[in-house]
Amino acid sequence: MLSRLAGVKPSGHGRWVARCPAHDDEHPSLSLKVGDSGALLLYCWAGSSLEEIVAAVGVQLSDLFPRCETETDLGGKWKPYVQKLSRLSPLVKRLQTDILICHVLLSDIASAKPIGEEDRATAKAAATRLWHVVVEGQHVL
Protein backbone atom coordinates (compact mmCIF):
# COMPACT_ATOMS: atom_id res chain seq x y z
CA MET A 1 0.00 0.00 0.00
CA LEU A 2 2.74 2.49 0.91
CA SER A 3 4.32 2.09 -2.51
CA ARG A 4 1.10 3.41 -4.08
CA LEU A 5 1.18 6.68 -2.12
CA ALA A 6 3.13 9.91 -2.66
CA GLY A 7 5.15 11.76 -0.06
CA VAL A 8 5.32 8.85 2.39
CA LYS A 9 7.31 9.59 5.55
CA PRO A 10 7.65 7.49 8.69
CA SER A 11 6.13 9.11 11.77
CA GLY A 12 6.84 6.45 14.37
CA HIS A 13 6.96 2.69 14.76
CA GLY A 14 4.40 1.25 12.35
CA ARG A 15 3.18 4.75 11.44
CA TRP A 16 3.45 6.96 8.37
CA VAL A 17 2.08 10.14 6.85
CA ALA A 18 1.51 10.67 3.14
CA ARG A 19 -0.29 12.91 0.69
CA CYS A 20 -3.88 11.73 0.43
CA PRO A 21 -4.60 10.32 -3.03
CA ALA A 22 -8.32 11.14 -2.76
CA HIS A 23 -7.87 14.90 -3.07
CA ASP A 24 -5.32 17.47 -4.26
CA ASP A 25 -3.02 17.24 -1.25
CA GLU A 26 0.00 19.54 -1.12
CA HIS A 27 0.92 18.61 2.46
CA PRO A 28 0.63 15.13 3.95
CA SER A 29 -2.84 14.84 5.47
CA LEU A 30 -3.13 11.04 5.40
CA SER A 31 -2.14 9.20 8.58
CA LEU A 32 -1.43 5.47 8.36
CA LYS A 33 -0.84 3.09 11.24
CA VAL A 34 -0.58 -0.65 11.63
CA GLY A 35 -3.07 -1.61 14.34
CA ASP A 36 -2.61 -4.27 16.99
CA SER A 37 -4.50 -6.79 14.84
CA GLY A 38 -2.26 -6.04 11.85
CA ALA A 39 -4.94 -4.00 10.08
CA LEU A 40 -3.83 -0.83 8.31
CA LEU A 41 -5.64 2.16 9.82
CA LEU A 42 -6.08 5.20 7.55
CA TYR A 43 -7.30 8.68 8.40
CA CYS A 44 -7.33 11.79 6.22
CA TRP A 45 -7.21 14.95 8.32
CA ALA A 46 -8.58 16.92 5.34
CA GLY A 47 -11.79 14.85 5.35
CA SER A 48 -11.49 12.22 2.62
CA SER A 49 -13.45 9.09 3.51
CA LEU A 50 -11.87 5.67 3.81
CA GLU A 51 -13.84 4.56 0.75
CA GLU A 52 -12.49 7.49 -1.29
CA ILE A 53 -8.92 6.74 -0.21
CA VAL A 54 -8.94 3.04 -1.06
CA ALA A 55 -10.66 3.73 -4.40
CA ALA A 56 -8.01 6.32 -5.30
CA VAL A 57 -5.22 3.90 -4.39
CA GLY A 58 -6.88 1.05 -6.29
CA VAL A 59 -7.29 -1.46 -3.45
CA GLN A 60 -10.23 -3.05 -1.65
CA LEU A 61 -11.17 -2.41 1.97
CA SER A 62 -10.37 -6.07 2.69
CA ASP A 63 -6.76 -5.37 1.61
CA LEU A 64 -6.33 -3.27 4.75
CA PHE A 65 -6.84 -6.29 7.01
CA PRO A 66 -4.41 -9.13 7.72
CA ARG A 67 -4.95 -12.41 6.00
CA CYS A 68 -5.06 -15.62 7.93
CA GLU A 69 -5.15 -19.24 6.94
CA THR A 70 -8.26 -20.98 8.20
CA GLU A 71 -8.98 -24.64 8.77
CA THR A 72 -12.13 -24.34 6.68
CA ASP A 73 -10.13 -23.26 3.65
CA LEU A 74 -9.40 -26.72 2.27
CA GLY A 75 -7.44 -25.31 -0.64
CA GLY A 76 -4.81 -23.85 1.68
CA LYS A 77 -5.35 -20.38 0.23
CA TRP A 78 -5.22 -17.18 2.26
CA LYS A 79 -8.51 -15.51 3.05
CA PRO A 80 -9.22 -12.02 4.36
CA TYR A 81 -10.00 -11.98 8.04
CA VAL A 82 -13.61 -10.98 8.50
CA GLN A 83 -14.89 -10.28 11.99
CA LYS A 84 -18.48 -11.28 12.66
CA LEU A 85 -20.68 -8.33 13.40
CA SER A 86 -22.25 -8.03 16.83
CA ARG A 87 -25.45 -6.28 17.81
CA LEU A 88 -23.33 -3.19 18.66
CA SER A 89 -21.99 -2.93 15.11
CA PRO A 90 -24.32 -0.09 13.99
CA LEU A 91 -23.19 1.98 16.99
CA VAL A 92 -19.52 1.15 16.41
CA LYS A 93 -19.86 1.97 12.71
CA ARG A 94 -21.47 5.32 13.54
CA LEU A 95 -18.69 6.18 16.00
CA GLN A 96 -15.70 4.65 14.22
CA THR A 97 -14.41 7.95 12.87
CA ASP A 98 -14.59 9.57 16.31
CA ILE A 99 -12.88 6.56 17.88
CA LEU A 100 -10.12 6.69 15.25
CA ILE A 101 -9.62 10.44 15.73
CA CYS A 102 -9.21 9.97 19.49
CA HIS A 103 -6.91 6.99 18.97
CA VAL A 104 -4.62 8.91 16.59
CA LEU A 105 -4.49 11.95 18.89
CA LEU A 106 -3.71 9.83 21.96
CA SER A 107 -1.00 7.99 20.02
CA ASP A 108 0.50 11.33 19.00
CA ILE A 109 0.44 12.53 22.61
CA ALA A 110 2.07 9.29 23.79
CA SER A 111 4.79 9.82 21.17
CA ALA A 112 5.31 13.42 22.34
CA LYS A 113 4.28 14.69 18.90
CA PRO A 114 3.15 18.33 18.86
CA ILE A 115 -0.61 18.74 18.40
CA GLY A 116 -1.91 21.66 16.34
CA GLU A 117 -4.98 23.72 17.22
CA GLU A 118 -7.05 22.31 14.35
CA ASP A 119 -6.26 18.74 15.44
CA ARG A 120 -7.09 19.65 19.05
CA ALA A 121 -10.46 21.07 17.99
CA THR A 122 -11.24 18.01 15.86
CA ALA A 123 -10.31 15.64 18.68
CA LYS A 124 -12.30 17.67 21.24
CA ALA A 125 -15.41 17.49 19.05
CA ALA A 126 -14.93 13.72 18.56
CA ALA A 127 -14.40 13.15 22.29
CA THR A 128 -17.51 15.23 23.09
CA ARG A 129 -19.63 13.12 20.72
CA LEU A 130 -18.26 9.92 22.29
CA TRP A 131 -18.91 11.28 25.79
CA HIS A 132 -22.54 12.06 24.93
CA VAL A 133 -23.10 8.53 23.61
CA VAL A 134 -21.08 6.46 26.06
CA VAL A 135 -21.47 8.38 29.33
CA GLU A 136 -24.73 10.23 28.89
CA GLY A 137 -26.41 7.50 26.80
CA GLN A 138 -27.64 9.79 24.05
CA HIS A 139 -29.11 8.00 21.05
CA VAL A 140 -27.15 8.54 17.81
CA LEU A 141 -28.42 5.85 15.44
C-alpha positions in Angstrom: 0.0 0.0 0.0 2.7 2.5 0.9 4.3 2.1 -2.5 1.1 3.4 -4.1 1.2 6.7 -2.1 3.1 9.9 -2.7 5.2 11.8 -0.1 5.3 8.8 2.4 7.3 9.6 5.5 7.6 7.5 8.7 6.1 9.1 11.8 6.8 6.4 14.4 7.0 2.7 14.8 4.4 1.2 12.3 3.2 4.8 11.4 3.5 7.0 8.4 2.1 10.1 6.9 1.5 10.7 3.1 -0.3 12.9 0.7 -3.9 11.7 0.4 -4.6 10.3 -3.0 -8.3 11.1 -2.8 -7.9 14.9 -3.1 -5.3 17.5 -4.3 -3.0 17.2 -1.3 0.0 19.5 -1.1 0.9 18.6 2.5 0.6 15.1 4.0 -2.8 14.8 5.5 -3.1 11.0 5.4 -2.1 9.2 8.6 -1.4 5.5 8.4 -0.8 3.1 11.2 -0.6 -0.7 11.6 -3.1 -1.6 14.3 -2.6 -4.3 17.0 -4.5 -6.8 14.8 -2.3 -6.0 11.9 -4.9 -4.0 10.1 -3.8 -0.8 8.3 -5.6 2.2 9.8 -6.1 5.2 7.6 -7.3 8.7 8.4 -7.3 11.8 6.2 -7.2 15.0 8.3 -8.6 16.9 5.3 -11.8 14.9 5.4 -11.5 12.2 2.6 -13.4 9.1 3.5 -11.9 5.7 3.8 -13.8 4.6 0.8 -12.5 7.5 -1.3 -8.9 6.7 -0.2 -8.9 3.0 -1.1 -10.7 3.7 -4.4 -8.0 6.3 -5.3 -5.2 3.9 -4.4 -6.9 1.0 -6.3 -7.3 -1.5 -3.4 -10.2 -3.0 -1.7 -11.2 -2.4 2.0 -10.4 -6.1 2.7 -6.8 -5.4 1.6 -6.3 -3.3 4.8 -6.8 -6.3 7.0 -4.4 -9.1 7.7 -4.9 -12.4 6.0 -5.1 -15.6 7.9 -5.2 -19.2 6.9 -8.3 -21.0 8.2 -9.0 -24.6 8.8 -12.1 -24.3 6.7 -10.1 -23.3 3.7 -9.4 -26.7 2.3 -7.4 -25.3 -0.6 -4.8 -23.9 1.7 -5.3 -20.4 0.2 -5.2 -17.2 2.3 -8.5 -15.5 3.1 -9.2 -12.0 4.4 -10.0 -12.0 8.0 -13.6 -11.0 8.5 -14.9 -10.3 12.0 -18.5 -11.3 12.7 -20.7 -8.3 13.4 -22.2 -8.0 16.8 -25.5 -6.3 17.8 -23.3 -3.2 18.7 -22.0 -2.9 15.1 -24.3 -0.1 14.0 -23.2 2.0 17.0 -19.5 1.1 16.4 -19.9 2.0 12.7 -21.5 5.3 13.5 -18.7 6.2 16.0 -15.7 4.6 14.2 -14.4 8.0 12.9 -14.6 9.6 16.3 -12.9 6.6 17.9 -10.1 6.7 15.3 -9.6 10.4 15.7 -9.2 10.0 19.5 -6.9 7.0 19.0 -4.6 8.9 16.6 -4.5 11.9 18.9 -3.7 9.8 22.0 -1.0 8.0 20.0 0.5 11.3 19.0 0.4 12.5 22.6 2.1 9.3 23.8 4.8 9.8 21.2 5.3 13.4 22.3 4.3 14.7 18.9 3.1 18.3 18.9 -0.6 18.7 18.4 -1.9 21.7 16.3 -5.0 23.7 17.2 -7.1 22.3 14.3 -6.3 18.7 15.4 -7.1 19.7 19.1 -10.5 21.1 18.0 -11.2 18.0 15.9 -10.3 15.6 18.7 -12.3 17.7 21.2 -15.4 17.5 19.0 -14.9 13.7 18.6 -14.4 13.2 22.3 -17.5 15.2 23.1 -19.6 13.1 20.7 -18.3 9.9 22.3 -18.9 11.3 25.8 -22.5 12.1 24.9 -23.1 8.5 23.6 -21.1 6.5 26.1 -21.5 8.4 29.3 -24.7 10.2 28.9 -26.4 7.5 26.8 -27.6 9.8 24.1 -29.1 8.0 21.1 -27.1 8.5 17.8 -28.4 5.8 15.4 
